[in-house]
Amino acid sequence: MGPIDALKMALAKEEESIKLYQEFAAEPTAAQDIFEFLIAEEEKHRIFIQKKIAEFTRY
C-alpha cells in the first residue's frame, strides 16, 4: 500500500465518522454539542487529507 492508498483509506474513515456523528447529533440529547464539535473536527481532518491526496497526485 502506498501513501495515496493510505490517505484514501483515512479519508473514508473520516467520512464514516462524520456520518455517524451526524446521526447522533440529529437526536436531541445532552451530548448534541459534543457531536457537533466532533463533526467540525472530522471535517477539518477530511479537508487536510483531501489536500494531501491532491499534493501527491499532482506529480
N, C-alpha and C positions, 0 to 999 in steps of 0.2 A: 504494500500500500504506500502510495506516495503522499506528499503533503497536500495536494489538491483533494485527493480522496478522503484524507483525514479531516480536512476542513469541511468538505461536503457532508461527512458524517456528523460533525459537530453542528453544522447548520441545521440538519434535520432534527437533531436532539433539541436545539434551541426552539425550533418551530413547534415541536411536540409540547415542550414545556409551556410555550405561550398559549397554545390551545387549551391545555389542561388548566392553567391559571385563569384563563378567560371563563371557562366553565364554572370554576369555583367562585370567581368574582361576580358572576351573574346572579348568584344566590345571595340574598341579603343575610349576612352574618356579621358577627363582631370582627371577623378576620378579613372582611372585604377589602379594607385599606391595605392590608398586607399583600393580598393577591394582586391588587392594582400596582403596588410598588414592584412586586416581582415581575409583572408583565413588562413594566418600563425597563427594568434591568435586563431582562431577556431580549427585549428589542434592541438595546444598546449592543449586546453581545452579537445579535444577529447581523446588525449593520457592520460591526467590526469584522466579523467573519466574511461577510459578502465582499467587503473591501479587500481583504487579504486574498480571497479567491480571484478577484479581478486583477490584483497585482501579479499573482503567479501565472495567470493565463494571458497576460498582456504580452509576454515574451514568446 
